[in-house]
């Protein structure tokens, strides 16, 4: 039997506003508990919410980016349930009329083809606070700093057929919201997380199988693993004649497994109804125009431009433009380098720079090497101050915080030797020390000489500690050997 | 001094005939003397009041006083007052000291008014008799075996007994107009969105509206000017200019078209109340008004629709009272469930719990369409009735309540009968219109109120119509014998 997975994702993306969705309190992460919660966030008696206009603009930008249907009115609704970190006893969300309707997002599959994933809707809501279970001697502490933080919940159609597709979609969505500047996308801080709805069916079947929902996954790696596991678990049950129970499951990253949280029967009745404290949100032409005016160049357009304007290979352009930070970094480095050779800058960004980031698990902003520093390094390669090989050493030194390229090159005496006289001395010395090789070279046929010359080049580079200009070395060697 | 209206006291203060401190002391003394029995106040803020009075006197001396500077008033205990207990008539908030002022409280503070204290009310404004208060029932100053009406019963009784010249109230289904009628004072529920709801503890957000309760229409006009206006902290407040309500009071009523809905004069209306209301209408004829019989055909749907919408909203609004952050918390909860169940079970009274249950049921999956959505449709029908009526008439008149004040305990065990005492006021809230109750006479010694309903944002017209009547009658100047005291 061949099985097929059916996957839909609900992504919660925190919106990068300065203040909360319904109050003026700050949204800065990591403050002392309950120092960023005002009377509104605390759900004090008599307080009222007022919509932060910025979230409407951000949602509009998102809607435009995924070419979504957007009605003129959307409505905030109350989702009622009791929990200690939910101060009002209800969450203000959107239910029947979300701010963003049907849209889509294209993802690239591993075989290079493109697949269109449907977006059912995206709605605005407020985040809850946090329950702290440690350090309270059997009691629970409540931190309401996060309460009222704006979220955009993006619900996909069940269009994904593998964990890999789900990850590709999540990455593309992450790229989109960070490109738009509507979210910082910080997954460690929970700014971007998702729930996955997973079911399996026999290939070719029309009907969906019974689905389970995996809650609160906050990394690309976990999404892939959690979905893989869930698909395997479901197939195993079905193949042994069992039945899937519709339930909510939790992914435990430590144990690398999903486990049941609650079944459908235990599900809450949220008693949604329109929030009478808030008027419908108006998405009129003025709001849409403002959103359109603040739209940055998005990844697909930027990729096309990088290929066209800089002559980058499609794959390289795709890799660099996958994140706005990386693309910005590339363009800044290119400018500092003098702008004449985009390919070499791209190679450095994709190669050494990305490699170092991955190795240390850092983001572009956290990198010790800035775009200006990398650009300057490339500039020194291009003006022959250093060779590409030496440049790698300089890059390492910059990464270790030893200063910028010029300082390191100067301090370590890494400047390339381009003085013909000095190189000639080295050439003469190497030829004198290797008479046999010289003999062999001179006796060899013309076609083989090209390869043989590499030996002498290597010796000279070694003698110069890599600083001799390779082009000059080659030129002088040829002249001397062939004479 | 206590027999004077707010407007008269304002003039005396401006003229330097009396100081705010003297005035404030006089009313505080009266509260001390009478309120033990009447129970119209939950909290009396003597020290703060005297301090505010001293500041007001300085302001008057300095010549930068407004008409309300130095005038004592009382706030219904539903308005949050910074640093003062705001209980909402509930055990749940018996220990709650608000850390901020409601916008209405702030507005009166800015105007220089002196706050004597916080008045008693039905718990979370849910009731029509003031018997659901955690602090015990308020008595009707005209007959202390009877209820003052509710939920703003404390405000109504304190003004009727002249323990305060005026007070604020809130009206969700009649909570300003019905107690005003039962206590013989003048009360106005403004258009929904006219007065900010910020800091006013919510019962049913789409219906709640604060308003003035005073002796006369002129007093209400004075207060409404201060209370009205757009508030950026309340998304449902309306950005509409506040007119000068007082200058329009003196207009004549020649040619005024008064609509009498036949549904308001049908079964259920006590004959003695009807007689008083009809006599008041005769008075208007004499003032030059034209009487037109109209129909509001969906009137009978108002009470059922209200008892879906209001409880639904309250079931959600009152979820925040969970024993976690403030307010009542049960002793020694054994777990979270126990904390919720007992804190709410012990902190709320019967009527509040009844409405939370009704509301949660009406919003439940499978019932939402049949109850909540249908009730919202009824609201549209009711609004439509009024819209059509106002194409024909300028104001609508009828009784405020079907009977005069009933005996304490008489309806306490029969919620449905109790709910019917708001039968003439509820539709106005569902439609969001402004409505007033004006003292129109007595029946067996108990006051009867005339209700005047206006079109959206026509508070000025309502006040004018009420004021002209009060120029030719003195029902609003009557004081219960037991509270006349020495002026």
Interface residues (C-beta under 8 A of the other chain):
Chain A: X39 X42 X43 X44 X45 X46 X47 X48 X49 X50 X51 X78 X80 X82 X84 X87 X88 X89 X90 X140 X142 X269 X271 X272 X273 X276 X277 X278 X279
Chain B: X79 X80 X86 X88 X93 X96 X98 X99 X100 X102 X197 X198 X199 X200 X201 X202 X204 X205 X206 X232 X233 X234 X235 X236 X312 X313 X315 X316 X318 X319 X320 X321 X322 X324 X325 X326 X336 X340 X360 X363 X364 X365 X368 X372
